[in-house]
Amino acid sequence: GAGGLLKVLEEPSELKPFNVASAAALGVRALGMALAGFQTPADALSGKNGFVQVMSGLPDPDTVPVNPEGRYAIDEVYIKPYAACRYCHSAIDAMLAIQSRDGIPLEEVRSIHVSTYLLAVEGHDHAEVSDVASAKMSTPHSVAVAFAFRRAGLSEYALPVITDPDIQALRRKVVVVADEILTDSYPHKCAACVKVTTRSGAQVEASVDWPKGEPRTPLSDKELENKFMEATRFAGLSDQGARQVIEAVWSMPESATTLCGML
């Protein structure tokens, strides 16, 4: 599965995405082993040497709820539509809502104020960005590109955008603060409120309780396909090859052998 230290919150690193890539690679390997007919335990999760016991270290993990609502963690898995740290996503969604509704010109922005929960502030409030890893952890950069491009994909965190003078200037107009109410509501909500003040003194704002991609706010199949296509284009895979992978995934399990061969 995905694993790795969050040292990236303290020091720049390009390896954070590798944690998820490693989990995906293990999934492909597991599929290949299953197709090859390797024998496995009938139940790898339970028992004293099962995954749940080993990873939890609790004497009777089956009686301990995963969260206050008692749901399993797998039911809480989200899919990130934007190329930033998840803590930045509520602010991105709020800014996208503002621009979709109001379409404020770049030159009219006096300041941008982001209120959110404490975890989304610490290590994420920096406006000075030197590289891709730093940009992906920066709410000011994330909000700035959402404002300017109405997107926050891989291209918006690349060096040409990071070093763009207009984006640099806009980042410096973004202030990120912790709100006590929003902090207390976490993790029941992952909220942010974004307020844009224009040069005329007018203020527009939008609030988001749950960012796009949560079980409560799921991506559509089309949005998921678009995310995959963007990532594969960025990696240099042809659209035709990416489309073949998509079709194989949607055809699982019948297409398992075909998919494994592709990957």
Buried (B, 14 or more C-beta within 10 A) or exposed (E): EEEBEEEBBEEBBEEBBEBBEBEEEEEEEEBBEEEEEEEEEEEEEEEEEBBBBEEEEEEEBEEEEBEEEEEEEEEBEBEBBBBBBBBBBBBBBBBBBBBEEEEBEEEEBEBBBBBBBBBBBEBBBBBEBEEBBBBBBBBBBBBBBBBBBEBBBBBBBBEEBBEBEEBBEBBEBBBBEBBEEBBEBBEEBBBBBBBBBBEEEEEBBBBBBBBBBBEEBEBEEEBBBBBBBBBBBEEEBEEEEBBBBBEBBEEEEEBBEBBBEEB
